[in-house]
């Protein structure tokens, strides 16, 4: 692969990732694009991504081959291996020669060699103090990755991480905003229901609210639901 070709592919990848990061984008599509780009533009045979859910549990979310899928799944089941270590420490883990794996990773080493991989490099999907997964690059030959390839892969991973964290933040803020809006809407309906009870029963607004709350509690119904029924005239008491 020529240097110019690699630069062009990486530039196209960054543009594609930026285009993908729009409202309503699919995280799986984003990360699949990331691993496919790494395989095409960098000197690796396969790539995969382990992503943590909002409870911190890792799962395989994207992969470029069945062989790398086998390895990722094995690590998840055993809860050990370079990719798991990368996530736990939030630091890159490099194994340039599978034969040099720590004894605890013997099962991973044997499976990697069986799948045709001689090296692995795991990079964290990390933004400041938050690590949400790992980008894992598998090589068919022994040896370290070129420093520029490592930098490129980490840059791609960083872009994807920012996108995912932004999507989660937007989703959470939308939830809070929706909850607040629902509360405000409910309060308007409750005030309307108080007016209905005050008029129909000839009582002050404070007493009308007490009636409303008492009915809701006695019937184990949400206050807003009772208020809505009164306003819509589907409930009378």
C-alpha positions in Angstrom: 0.0 0.0 0.0 1.5 3.3 -1.0 1.8 6.2 1.6 -0.5 8.4 -0.6 -3.1 5.6 -0.8 -3.2 5.2 2.9 -3.6 8.9 3.5 -6.4 9.1 1.1 -8.2 6.2 2.7 -7.8 7.6 6.1 -9.0 11.0 5.0 -12.1 9.4 3.4 -12.6 7.5 6.6 -12.6 10.6 8.7 -15.1 12.3 6.3 -17.3 9.2 6.4 -17.3 9.1 10.2 -18.1 12.8 10.3 -21.0 12.3 7.9 -22.2 9.3 9.9 -22.4 11.4 13.1 -25.7 13.0 12.4 -29.0 12.9 14.3 -30.4 9.4 14.5 -27.2 7.7 13.4 -26.7 4.0 14.1 -23.9 3.2 16.5 -23.4 -0.3 15.0 -23.0 1.2 11.5 -20.5 3.7 12.8 -18.3 1.1 14.5 -18.6 -1.3 11.6 -17.3 1.5 9.3 -14.4 2.0 11.8 -13.2 -1.6 11.8 -13.6 -1.9 8.1 -11.5 1.2 7.6 -8.8 0.0 9.9 -8.6 -3.3 8.0 -8.4 -1.5 4.6 -6.2 1.4 5.5 -3.8 0.0 8.1 -1.4 -3.0 8.1 -3.8 -5.4 9.9 -5.6 -8.6 8.9 -8.7 -8.0 10.9 -10.3 -5.6 13.4 -13.0 -5.8 16.0 -14.6 -3.6 18.7 -15.7 -4.4 22.1 -18.2 -1.8 23.5 -19.4 -1.4 27.0 -23.1 -0.8 27.6 -24.3 1.8 30.1 -23.8 -0.7 32.9 -20.1 -1.2 31.9 -20.6 -4.7 30.5 -18.5 -5.4 27.4 -19.9 -7.0 24.2 -18.8 -7.5 20.7 -20.3 -4.8 18.5 -18.3 -5.0 15.2 -15.9 -7.3 13.5 -14.3 -7.8 10.1 -14.0 -11.6 10.1 -15.3 -14.7 11.8 -11.7 -15.4 13.0 -11.6 -12.1 15.0 -15.1 -12.7 16.2 -14.0 -16.0 17.7 -11.2 -14.3 19.5 -13.3 -11.5 20.8 -15.9 -13.9 22.0 -13.4 -16.0 23.8 -12.0 -13.1 25.6 -15.4 -12.0 26.8 -16.2 -15.5 28.1 -12.8 -15.8 29.8 -12.8 -12.2 31.0 -9.1 -12.0 30.1 -6.9 -11.2 27.2 -5.3 -8.1 25.7 -8.6 -6.4 24.7 -10.1 -7.0 28.2 -6.9 -5.6 29.8 -7.0 -2.6 27.5 -10.5 -1.8 28.7 -9.7 -2.3 32.4 -6.6 -0.1 32.3 -7.8 2.4 29.7 -4.3 2.0 28.1 -3.2 0.5 24.8 -2.0 -3.1 25.0 0.3 -4.5 22.4 1.3 -8.1 21.8 3.6 -8.1 18.8 4.3 -11.9 19.2 1.5 -14.2 20.3 4.0 -16.6 21.7 4.9 -14.0 24.3 1.5 -13.7 25.8 1.3 -13.9 29.6 0.5 -17.3 31.0 -3.0 -16.2 32.0 -3.7 -15.6 28.3 -2.7 -19.1 27.2 -6.2 -19.9 25.9 -6.3 -16.7 24.0 -2.9 -17.3 22.5 -3.7 -20.8 21.4 -6.9 -19.6 19.8 -5.3 -16.6 18.1 -2.6 -18.8 16.5 -5.2 -21.3 15.5 -7.2 -18.5 13.7 -4.0 -17.4 11.9 -3.1 -14.3 14.0 0.4 -13.7 15.2 0.0 -10.3 16.8 -2.7 -8.1 18.4 -2.9 -4.4 19.3 -5.8 -3.1 21.5 -6.6 0.6 21.7 -9.0 2.2 24.1 -12.2 4.0 23.0 -11.6 6.7 25.5 -12.4 10.3 26.1 -10.6 11.9 29.1 -11.5 9.7 32.1 -14.3 7.7 30.3 -13.5 4.4 28.5 -16.4 2.8 26.7 -14.6 0.0 24.8 -11.7 -1.1 22.8 -10.6 -1.2 19.1 -8.7 -4.4 18.5 -6.3 -4.9 15.6 -5.1 -8.4 14.6 -2.1 -9.1 12.5 -1.2 -12.2 10.5 2.5 -11.5 11.1 4.6 -10.9 14.2 5.8 -7.4 14.9 4.7 -4.0 16.2 2.5 -1.8 14.2 4.1 1.3 12.7 3.7 4.3 15.0 1.8 6.3 12.4 -0.7 3.5 12.0 -1.2 3.4 15.8 -1.8 7.1 15.8 -4.2 6.9 12.9 -6.1 4.0 14.5 -6.3 5.9 17.8 -7.5 9.0 16.0 -10.3 7.1 14.3 -11.2 5.5 17.6 -11.3 8.9 19.3 -13.7 10.3 16.7 -16.1 7.3 17.1 -15.9 7.6 20.9 -16.8 11.3 20.8 -19.8 10.5 18.6 -21.0 7.7 20.8 -20.7 9.7 24.0 -22.4 12.7 22.4 -25.3 10.4 21.3 -25.7 9.1 24.8 -25.6 12.6 26.3 -28.2 13.8 23.9 -30.4 10.8 24.6 -30.1 11.4 28.4 -30.7 15.1 28.1 -33.8 14.4 25.9 -35.1 12.0 28.6 -34.7 14.6 31.3 -36.2 17.3 29.1 -39.2 15.1 28.2 -39.7 14.3 31.9 -39.6 18.0 32.8 -42.0 18.8 29.9 -44.4 16.1 31.0 -44.3 17.4 34.6 -45.1 20.9 33.3 -47.9 19.6 31.1 -49.3 17.6 34.0 -49.3 20.7 36.3 -51.4 22.6 33.7 -54.0 19.8 33.6 -54.1 19.6 37.4 -54.8 23.3 37.6 -57.6 22.9 35.1 -59.0 20.0 37.0 -59.0 22.0 40.2 -61.1 24.6 38.5 -63.5 22.0 37.3 -64.0 20.7 40.9 -64.1 24.1 42.4 -67.0 25.1 40.0 -69.0 21.8 40.1 -68.7 21.5 43.9 -68.7 25.1 44.9 -65.5 24.9 46.9 -62.3 26.9 47.1 -59.3 25.9 44.9 -57.4 24.5 47.9 -60.2 22.2 48.8 -60.7 21.2 45.2 -57.0 20.1 45.1 -57.5 18.2 48.3 -60.4 16.4 46.7 -58.4 15.6 43.6 -55.5 14.2 45.5 -57.7 12.2 47.9 -59.5 10.6 44.9 -56.2 9.7 43.2 -54.8 8.2 46.4 -58.0 6.3 47.2 -58.1 4.8 43.7 -54.3 4.3 43.4 -54.3 6.4 40.3 -51.7 9.0 39.1 -52.8 12.5 40.1 -52.2 13.7 36.5 -54.4 10.9 35.1 -57.3 11.8 37.4 -56.9 15.4 36.5 -56.9 14.6 32.8 -60.1 12.6 33.2 -61.9 15.4 34.9 -60.8 17.9 32.2 -61.9 15.6 29.4 -65.2 14.8 31.3 -64.5 11.1 31.2 -64.4 11.1 35.0 -66.9 12.7 37.3 -66.9 12.7 41.1 
